[in-house]
Amino acid sequence: MFSIPFLDLPPLAAASGTVRLPGSKSISNRVLLLAALAGGTTTVHDPLDSDDTRVMLDALDALGCRIEREGATLRIEGLDGRLRTASAKLFLGNAGTAMRPLTAALALLGGEFELSGVPRMHERPIGDLVDALVQLGCRIDYLGNPGYPPLAIHPVPLDALQLDAPIRVRGDVSSQFLTALLLALPLAASSRDITIDVMGELISKPYIEITLNLLARFGIVVRREGWERFVIPAGSRYRSPGDIHVEADASSASYFIALGAIARGEGIRIEGVGADSIQGDIRFVDAARQMGARIESGPNWLTVSRDAWPLKAIDLDANHIPDAAMTLAVMALYADGPCLLRNIASWRVKETDRIEAMTQELRKLGATVEDGPDFIRVHPLGAAGWRPAAIRTYDDHRVAMCFSLAAFNPAALPVRILDPHCVAKTFPDYFETLFSVAEPADVPVLCIDGPTASGKGTLAVATAYQLGYHYLDSGSLYRVTGLAMRRNGLEADAAHEAQIAELARNLPLQFGEGKVLLAGEDVSDAIRTEAAGMDASRVSALPSVRAALLSLQKSFRRLPGLVADGRDMGTVVFPDARLKVYLTASASQRAERRHKQLISKGISTTIDSLRADLEARDQRDSSRSVAPLKPAPDARLLDNSSLSVEQSVDQVLSWWQEVQPFGSA
């Protein structure tokens, strides 16, 4: 997961491979609440692990629910309709699938509760649900603006509720209001039928189908009369199904269905959800087929590949797939004419005003977009019309994910996603999953070269972290190769050269948090011994090993980008790097830094001897016949003798911004 201010997606050319999707948010939070309300213990397999489900689990824990986690499984000991906690303040983030159902359930369970969220949640309407609950005699106060959270819920005895007349709730703002009532009212249906009448046209009907399906799994069979009336039968009581499996998220599948339709390549296989899914957003498959995608389906899987190109323009009533339809708005950029998405008024009361957000960000890319109260029309872009854009995500996970598809633009322009961490709401590893199947047109590289003890490793690690890029510590490669040689019983001679080169070419190396990992083992200390240094010198004299390590270094050039430090990164290994920095400092300053480092490790030495050693090493490195230490002709020189690490990082990031097409965004 990328917890950084922005993530730059380089131009992407093709995509092939298999993705496994996380569990459905809609199913997960419904199942978690139902398991908490039921008697007995429910084992939930493969629930989504995200911000939205975490706030639900935190709330259930605060209410006295016992929850155990084991890998991808949760065991929830239900409350059987009786709270163990009489009062609590619950923070529910921006999770509508937690705020709305918990409001209804707690209004019926009794107790004093305060429900709040992030500022955007306090702008998302809940008044229609509160009005319906107040009809029953529930006591709920607004703690801020009327009609919106935060809320205070006060206890009311179940036998004091007015349940004889139908409960009226609006259905044309959010289906979550009806879902909340359906999930909560069985708590009060022990002795009588309870009827819910929906006022206005019910939107997002497939989400109600999910709710009804899951209620049946927990023993509540709701009678439905069209989409206008729902009857919860007398004697209803939640019963745990024992075990329940959460399907992969069909809304999240939309991005990879679209990817298969857009990108050249052998296609995308999506595992965890199939055309028989209980989730309404699986009908995104139909829309993608209309636009020209080739899609096959089986039990719990889909395969998608590009067929019609450009994609075919569509005019679609998207009320049945409100979340997934956002992906169609970006697919429209690749169509053969304008695409119209209608009946999407619910977009305006989601995590952000999604009609406004999509309109503004699509225009940044160069598109012509028209919008209204409940529609958006997107005109396609030719290669000459695309512009590089920094996409504002509005703390909305779906904005971030669907705009990643713009990186496949025919103009081969990068796309910047601001606040990429927002995908944690439903798909924390979204970008890593995308990168696992995407084939880049180019991967950006930032090189930091310089003499020994100039601080290039520290600077490179910090810069890589800020950009969300991979990191290559080239200086450790010969040392790790020497270590691997010793562990395999080899000697640095001609007789073993081919075997050592093969080891070097396939070293399972990772760099992170200042550590060097070999096949997952931290060898940072093992490669810093005097013996390891001598082995490194010996293996570096073997031509085949040098060639193998050059190949290994180049293999670190992976999405979304690479920061590489060493002595010849910009001159030999990555001569086409987008930014090359040559970092230096005076010999006296470097000697003082190295002295402090060694003293902290209990190693006795003097600054004068260290300075003499560094100067001698500089002379050797700069006069080598192979890849001598020197700045690349186009490198930017950075003398950090009087700079802090933070100041050096800021300077490098400033230079990096200069070579990107996004301006100051």
N, C-alpha and C positions, 0 to 999 in steps of 0.2 A: 504494500500500500504506500502511496506517495503522499507524505505529509509535508509538502513543500508549497511555496506560494504559486508556482506555475510549473507545468510540464510541457515541454516542447515535443511535439510529435513530428518527426521528419517525414518527408514525402514517402508514402507507402505505395508499392507497385503491385503487389499480388498477395494472396493468402491461401494457405492450404493447411490441413491438419484437423485435429480433434480437440474440442473443448468440452469440459465438464462444468456444468452450471451450478451455482449455489442454490440452496433451497428457496422456495417461493416465500417472499415476505408476506403476501396476503394469506397464504395457508399457514405459515409459521405462527404469526401472531394470533390468528384465530384458534389454532390448535393449542397454543400455550395457555390462552385464557380458558378455553373449554376444559383442558386438563386440570387447571386450577379450580374451576367451579365444580368438577365432578368428584364423586367419591372414589377412593381407591388410588392406585398408582398407575400412571400412564407413562410408558416408555416411548419417547418421541425420537425417531430416527431421522438423521440428516436435516435438522432444522437450520434455517439460515442463521449465520453468526454475523450480525451487523449492528450498526448503531440502533436501528429501530427495534430489533428483537432484544437487544441488551436492555433498553429502557423498559420494555415489557417485563423481562425477567427480573430486573431490579424492583419494579413495582410489585410483582407477585411475591418476591422475597420479603419486601416490606410489609405485605399483608399477612405474612405468617406461613406462606406456602413453602414446603420443603423441596428443594431442588438439588439434584446431584448431576454433575456432568462427568461423562466418561467418553473421551474422544468426541465423535460426532453424534453422541447420544445423550439425551436428557431424561432423567427420571423425575417425574413430578408427582408428589403426594398431594392429592387434591384436598380442597377445603370442604367438599361435600355441602356447599351452600352456606357454610358458617365461617365467618371471619375469625381469625385468631388475633387480629390486631384491631383495636377499636378506633384508632386515629392514626393518620400519617400524612405527611406532605410528599407528594409524588411528582417528580420531574420527568416529563415524557418527551423531551427534546422536540423534534418536529415530526413525530410519528403519529399520523392520523389514525393508523390502525391500532394504536394503543390508546390515544386520548379518547376517541369516540366510544369504543366498546367499554372501556373502564369507567367512563362517566356513567353509562347506563347500569353497569353491573353494581358499582358501588352505591348508586342511588337506591338500589333495591336491597343490598346486603346489610345496610345499616352502618353507623359509625360516622365519625367526623373526618373528612378528607379534603385536602387542598390539592388541586391538579393544575400544574403549570408546565410551560415549555419554553422553547427559544422564542425570541421576538416574533419570528414569522408564524409560529403556531398561534400566537396571540392575535394574528390577523386572519386566521382561518376560521370561517363561520362554524358555530356549533349551536346557534340559537334555535334552529328547527328541532334538533334533538332534545334540547332542554325544554322547549315548549311541550313536546310530546310527553316527556317525563313529568312535568309539572301538572299536565292533565290528570295524571294518575294520583297526584297528591305528593309526589316527591318534592323535597326541599333543596333547591339549588340556588346559590347566589353567584352573581358575576363579581369578580374582584377587580375588574378593569372595565373595558368597554362592554356595554350590554350586547349580547349575541356572540361573544368571543371569550375564549379562555383568557386568564386563569379563572378557575371555578372553586367555590366552596360547596361541599356536599354535606348535608346534615341528615341524621338518622330519622327514619320513619318506619313504624312497624308495618310488616307486610299486610296484616289484617286491616290496616287503616287505608290501604290503597283502593282507589275507585277503578275496578276492573270490569264492571258490567258492560259499559259502553265501549265501542271500538276506539282504539287509540289511533289518532290521526297524526301522520307525519308526512312532510313534504319529501318527494322523491326526485325533484328536478334540480337539486343543488349538489347533493352527494349521496351516493348509495350507502356510504358508511353510516348514515343516520339509521337507515332501516336495518342494516347489519347489526348495529349496536343493540337495537331493540330485540331483534331475533335472538341474539346471543344471551341477553339478560333476562327476558321475560319468562323463560321456563322456570326461573327461580320462584315466580309467584303463581305458577299454574297448577298447584297441587290439587285444587278442588274445583276449578272451573276452566272452560276454554277462554283463551285470551285472543282477541282479534285486533289486527293492525290494518288500518286502511291507509293506502298511499294516495296522497293528494298530488295531482299533476303527473306528468309522464315520468316514469321511473328511468333514470339514466343508469348506465353501467350495469345492465341486468346480469351479465356473466359473473360479476362479483357476488351478486345475490345467490346465484347458482352455487358458487363455491361455499357460501355460508350454509345454504340448505343441505348440501352434500355432507359437510362436516358435522352439522347438527345431527344428521341421521347416524353418522358414525358414533356419536356420543349418546344415542338413544332417543333423540328428539325428532320425531317425524312431523314436520310442519305441513299443514294442508294449504295449498295455494290455489286461489281463484284468479286466474290470469296473473297480471302483475299489479292488481289493484288491492287485493285482500289476501292476508296471510293469517292462518289460525293455528295457534299453539294449543294442542289438545290438553284437556284436564288430565291430571295425573302425571304430567311430564316431570321427569327427573333425570339429571345427567348421570350416565353410566360410563365409566371408563372403558374404552375398547381394548385396554391392555397395551397393545403395541400399535403405533401408527407411524407411517412413513410420509415424509414431506416431499412432494414432487419438487423438481428443479423449477426455477422461476421462469415462467413463460414470457414475462415482460423482458427479462434479461436476455432471453433467447432472441428477441427481436433484433438486437444489435448484430448478432452473428448470422442470423438469417439474412439481414441486409448486407453484411460483409460478403457472404457467399454470392449474393446477387450482383454486387458491385465489382468485386475484385477479380482480376485474372488469377488463374491458378487451377488447382485440381479440386477445389471446393472445400467446404467446411462440414465436418460431422459434429453434430451437437448431441451430447449424451445427457440424460437425466429427464428429458421431457419428449413426448411424442404427440402425434395428432390426436390421440385419445385422451389428452390431458383434461382434467376437470376445470382448468383455468380458462377463462374467456379470452385472454390475450393470445392463446394459441391460434386464434383466428387471424392473427397477423399473417400466418402462413398463406391464407387466401388472398390477402392484399398483396403480398410479395409475389405470389404467382400471377396476379393480374398485371403486375409491373414487369413480369418477364423472367422471374427466377425459376430455375428448375429445382423442384423439391421432392424428395422421397421421404417416407416415414415408416417407422416400425415401432414396436413396443419400446417406449422410452428413448427413442432416438429420431433424429432428423438428419438428412444430408441436403446441402444446398450448394448450387453452383450457378455461375453466370450463364444465361442463355440469350435472351433478347438484349441487344445493346445498340443504341442507348436504351435505358429502361422505358417502359411505356407509361405515358401520363395517365393518371387516374382521377376520377371524381368520386369521392367516397364519403358516405355517412359513417364517421368513425366513432360514434357514440359507444359502440360495443367494445372498442379497444382503446380507451382514452389514454392510457399510459404508453402503450406500444405505438400508437399513432404518431407520437413525436418522432420516432425513427423514420416514418414515411416522409416527414417534412424535410429531412436531410437527404433521403433517397431521391426526392424530387429534383435535387440539383443535378442529378445524372439522367433525367428523363428526356423524352423527345418533345415535351410540351409542358404547359403549366399544370400543376397538380392542385386539386382543391380538396381540402379536408373539412367536412361540415359537421354540425351538431356536436361541437366540442366545447361548449360553454363551461364545462367542469374544469377545463384547463386553467381557468382564471382563479380557481380557489384551491389549487394544489400547493405544493411546496413553494411555488412562486406563481405569479401570473404567467402561465406558460405560453399563452398566445403572444403576449407582449415580449417575453424573453426570446422566444424562437424568432419572432419577427426582427427584433433588433440584431440578434447575432447572425442570422442568415444574411441580413443586409451588409454586415461587416465583411462577409466573404465575397460580396459583390452581387448578390442576388436581388432581383426585384420581387418584393413580397407585398401582398395586400392582406389586410386582416380586418375582422369585424368582431362583434360580440361573441359569435360562436363559430367562426370559420377562419381559415388561413389558406391563402393561395400562393404557391411558391413557383416561380418561373425558373427554368433550368439555366445552367451556366455553361457556356462554351469555354474552351481552354484559355482563350484570351481574356475572359471576364473574371476569372478567379483572382482574389486578392489574399495576401497573407493576413491572418487575423488572430488577435488575442481574444479568445472566447470567454466572456464573463459567464459564470455558471450559476450565480444567484443562490448558492448553497443548495442547488437542486441536482441530485445525482443523475437524473435522466438527461438533463441538459448536457452535462459533462460527457456522458457515455455516447449519446447519439451524435454529438459534434465530432467525436473522434473519427467518425466515418469520412469527414471532410478531408482527412489526410490522404485519401486515395484520389485526390483531384488530378485531372489531366495536366494541369500546369506545373505539377511537381513542386508545390509550395508547402512549406511546413505550416502546422497549426498549433497555436499555443492554447492550452487549457488552463485557465486560472482556477486556483483552489481545487486541484484534482482530488484532494482528500474527501470531497463531498460524496464520492461514490461509496464511501463506507456505509452509507445509509442502507444499501441493499446488496452491494457487490464489491466488497473491499479490495479484491484482487482483480478488478476488471482490467486495468491497463496491463498488468502482468499477463493475464490471459490473452488479451489482444496481441501483445508482443510475441506470445508463444506460437502464433499462427501467421502473423503478418510477415511479409517479405519486403524489406525496405528498398527504396530506390537508392538511398544513401544513408549511412549512419554517421552523425556528426562526431568529430573527435576534437578534443582540446588537449594539447600537449604541454607539459611543464618539464622542461629540461633544466639542467644546471649542475654545478659542481657538488662534490660531497659536502654534506652538512649545511647546504644552503636553505634547507627547510622545505624542499620541493615535495617530499612525501606528505608532510603535514598539510601543506597548502593544497595538494591534489586531493587528499581525502576530504577536506572541508569543502572544496569546490564541487567535487562529485556529489556530496551529500546535498548541497544546495540545489543542484540541477536534477537530482534523481538519476544520475548516470552511474554506469559501472566504473570501477576503478582498477587500474593496472599498476602494480608496483613492479616495474621491470627490473629494478635492482635486486630483487629477491630471487629471480628465476634461476640464475646459475647456482645460488646457494641451495635452493630446493632441489635442483637437479643433482648436486653433489650429495645431498642427504639421501635422495632416492637411490643414487648409485651405491652408496655404502649399505643401505638397507637390503639391496638386492645382491650384495656380495661381489660387486664389480670393481674394476680398477680403471682409472683414467688413462687408458693407453689405447693404442691402435687396435689391439685384439678385441677390446670391448666397445669400441667407438660406436658401432652400429646399434648395439643393444642399449647403450646410454642415450643415443639419439632417439631411439624409439620410446624410451621412458620419458624423455624431455618433451617429445611431440604430444604425448597424451597425459601430461601431468594433470590430475584432477584438482586444480587450484581455484581457490576463492579468496578474495580480499575484502575485508570489511571491518569497520570499527577498530582500525589499527592492528588487525590480526592477519596472519597468513595461515590459511587453512589448506591442508593437503589431505584430500579424501575425508574432509570433515574434522581432521585432527589439527589442533592449534600447534604449529611448529615455529611460531614466531621466535621463541627463545632458542630452540634447537639450531636454527640456521644463523644465529648471531655469534656462535662460538668461534674461537680462533681456528679450530680444526675445520669447521664448516667453510670459513673463508679460504683456507688453503685448498679445500676440495673444489670450491667455486673457481679458483684460479686455474686449477688443473683441467676441469671440464671445459672451461672457456677456450682452451687452446685446441680443442677438437673441432675441426670445420663442420662435420656433420651435426654436431650438437648445436653449434651456433645457428646453422640453417634451420634445425628443428625448432629452436627457441624463437627464431624470427617468425616462423609459421604459428607457433603458439601465441605469441604476442598479438599477431593480427587477428587471431580468433576471438580475442576479447572485445572486438568491435561489434557490439550487439546493441539492439534496441533497448532503451531509447537513445543512448549515446555513451561515449567513453571519455574519461579523463585518465590520461596516461602520464606517468612521471618516469624520468630516467635521464640518460645522457645523450641519447640519439633518437628519441621518439619523433621529434619534428624533422630530423635530417634524414633518417634511414627507414624507420618503421612506418611512420604515418606522414610522409611528405606532403600529402594532400589535406592535412588537418585544417579545419576551419580557423582555428586560433592556435598560435604557437607562442608560448611564453618562455623566455630564458631568464631563470631566476638566479640571482647571485647575491652575494654579500661579501664584505671584506673578509680577508683571511682571519683577522683578529676577532671579528664578530662571530664568525663561524666556530672559531676555536673556543670562544667563551661559551657558546651554546652547547657544543659537544662536551665541554668540561662539566657543565652543570648536569648534563644527561648522564655522564659516566659516574660522577660523584653520587648522584641520587641512587645509582645501582650498587654503590659500595666499591667502585673501581677507582683505585688511586692513580692519578696522573697529574700532569701540569699543563697549564695553558700554553707555555712556550713550546713544549714538545709537540702538543697537538697542532699548533700553528705551523710548525716546521713540517710536520707530516702532511698536513693539508696542502701546503704550498708545493711540496714535492709530488703529491698525488695529482694536483692540478696540472703540473708540468707533464707528467706521464700521460694523463688522460688526453691532454690537448695535442700531444705529439704522436698519438697512436697512428699506425698506418691504416687500420680498419676503424671506420666510424669514430674519428677523433672528436673530443668534446669541443663543440663550438656552437654558437647560435645559428639557427637556420636563417637564411637571408631575409625571410619575412617574419622573423620572430619579434615579439615586443619585449624589450628589456625591462626587467623589474629588479631593482636593487632594494632588498628588504632589510638592509642593515639597521635602519631606524624605524622599521614598520612592525606593528604587531601582526599576529596571524590574521586577526579580523580585518585589519586594514589591507593586508595583502589579498585576502579573499575578495573584499569589496572591489579592489582594483581589477582583479581578474574577471569578476562577474560584470563589471562595467564594460570592460573590453569585449566580453562575450555578447553583451547586449548590442554593442556597436556592429557586430558582424551578423546579427539576426535581422530579419526584415520587419520586426514588430514595432519598431520605434521605442518609445519610452513606456509602453504598456507593460 
